[in-house]
Amino acid sequence: MERVVVNYKDRLMRFGFEIFEELCKSNGVEIEIINQTEDKTYENELVEDVLTIITVFSAKLYGSRSHKNKKIKETNEKLFDDYHVVSQ
């Protein structure tokens, strides 16, 4: 039997762990979680999953914005430098 060892369950997968666990079992792979957390209710897990999704997409959105802002700033600086050279 093969084994996958992880420190925490959510380090292996954020969502769909139970499906992945069943898939592993059917292929003779054991998943060993070293630091087991307390069992949570379905509602608690659902709230945590939704918050995680919101956090991930917010980070992507803000990261995208900062990348766009950086590009705009670089373009403006280049245009200003070009204008400054031409006007002298």
CYANA upper distance limits for C-alpha pairs under 8 A (distance plus 0.5 A):
  1 MET  CA     28 GLY  CA      6.11
  1 MET  CA     29 VAL  CA      6.41
  1 MET  CA     30 GLU  CA      7.66
  2 GLU  CA     28 GLY  CA      7.12
  2 GLU  CA     29 VAL  CA      5.27
  2 GLU  CA     30 GLU  CA      6.75
  3 ARG  CA     29 VAL  CA      5.87
  3 ARG  CA     30 GLU  CA      5.14
  3 ARG  CA     31 ILE  CA      6.30
  3 ARG  CA     32 GLU  CA      7.54
  4 VAL  CA     29 VAL  CA      7.69
  4 VAL  CA     30 GLU  CA      6.68
  4 VAL  CA     31 ILE  CA      5.31
  4 VAL  CA     32 GLU  CA      6.55
  5 VAL  CA     31 ILE  CA      6.51
  5 VAL  CA     32 GLU  CA      5.23
  5 VAL  CA     33 ILE  CA      6.50
  5 VAL  CA     34 ILE  CA      7.73
  6 VAL  CA     11 ARG  CA      7.47
  6 VAL  CA     12 LEU  CA      7.18
  6 VAL  CA     31 ILE  CA      8.20
  6 VAL  CA     32 GLU  CA      6.84
  6 VAL  CA     33 ILE  CA      5.62
  6 VAL  CA     34 ILE  CA      6.76
  7 ASN  CA     11 ARG  CA      7.60
  7 ASN  CA     33 ILE  CA      6.25
  7 ASN  CA     34 ILE  CA      5.45
  7 ASN  CA     35 ASN  CA      6.10
  8 TYR  CA     12 LEU  CA      7.82
  8 TYR  CA     33 ILE  CA      6.38
  8 TYR  CA     34 ILE  CA      7.07
  8 TYR  CA     35 ASN  CA      6.01
  8 TYR  CA     36 GLN  CA      7.16
  8 TYR  CA     37 THR  CA      8.40
  9 LYS  CA     13 MET  CA      7.32
  9 LYS  CA     17 PHE  CA      8.36
  9 LYS  CA     33 ILE  CA      6.66
  9 LYS  CA     36 GLN  CA      8.02
 10 ASP  CA     14 ARG  CA      5.47
 10 ASP  CA     15 PHE  CA      8.46
 13 MET  CA     17 PHE  CA      6.43
 14 ARG  CA     49 ASP  CA      8.23
 15 PHE  CA     49 ASP  CA      7.87
 16 GLY  CA     20 PHE  CA      6.91
 17 PHE  CA     21 GLU  CA      6.43
 18 GLU  CA     22 GLU  CA      6.73
 19 ILE  CA     23 LEU  CA      6.74
 20 PHE  CA     24 CYS  CA      6.67
 21 GLU  CA     25 LYS  CA      6.70
 21 GLU  CA     31 ILE  CA      7.61
 22 GLU  CA     26 SER  CA      6.69
 23 LEU  CA     27 ASN  CA      6.97
 24 CYS  CA     28 GLY  CA      6.72
 24 CYS  CA     29 VAL  CA      5.32
 24 CYS  CA     30 GLU  CA      7.10
 24 CYS  CA     31 ILE  CA      8.10
 25 LYS  CA     29 VAL  CA      5.88
 25 LYS  CA     30 GLU  CA      6.80
 40 LYS  CA     44 ASN  CA      6.49
 40 LYS  CA     45 GLU  CA      6.78
 41 THR  CA     45 GLU  CA      6.81
 42 TYR  CA     46 LEU  CA      6.61
 43 GLU  CA     47 VAL  CA      6.70
 44 ASN  CA     48 GLU  CA      6.73
 45 GLU  CA     49 ASP  CA      6.56
 46 LEU  CA     50 VAL  CA      6.68
 47 VAL  CA     51 LEU  CA      6.67
 48 GLU  CA     52 THR  CA      6.57
 49 ASP  CA     53 ILE  CA      6.73
 50 VAL  CA     54 ILE  CA      6.73
 51 LEU  CA     55 THR  CA      6.57
 52 THR  CA     56 VAL  CA      6.64
 53 ILE  CA     57 PHE  CA      6.73
 54 ILE  CA     58 SER  CA      6.43
 55 THR  CA     59 ALA  CA      6.60
 56 VAL  CA     60 LYS  CA      6.82
 57 PHE  CA     61 LEU  CA      6.57
 58 SER  CA     62 TYR  CA      6.57
 59 ALA  CA     63 GLY  CA      6.31
 60 LYS  CA     64 SER  CA      6.45
 61 LEU  CA     65 ARG  CA      6.73
 62 TYR  CA     66 SER  CA      6.65
 63 GLY  CA     67 HIS  CA      6.67
 64 SER  CA     68 LYS  CA      6.69
 65 ARG  CA     69 ASN  CA      6.54
 66 SER  CA     70 LYS  CA      6.56
 67 HIS  CA     71 LYS  CA      6.77
 68 LYS  CA     72 ILE  CA      6.64
 69 ASN  CA     73 LYS  CA      6.58
 70 LYS  CA     74 GLU  CA      6.67
 71 LYS  CA     75 THR  CA      6.64
 72 ILE  CA     76 ASN  CA      6.59
 73 LYS  CA     77 GLU  CA      6.60
 74 GLU  CA     78 LYS  CA      6.67
 75 THR  CA     79 LEU  CA      6.63
 76 ASN  CA     80 PHE  CA      6.50
 77 GLU  CA     81 ASP  CA      6.54
 78 LYS  CA     82 ASP  CA      6.57
 79 LEU  CA     83 TYR  CA      6.49
 80 PHE  CA     84 HIS  CA      6.42
 81 ASP  CA     85 VAL  CA      6.71
 82 ASP  CA     86 VAL  CA      6.76
 83 TYR  CA     87 SER  CA      6.57
 84 HIS  CA     88 GLN  CA      6.93
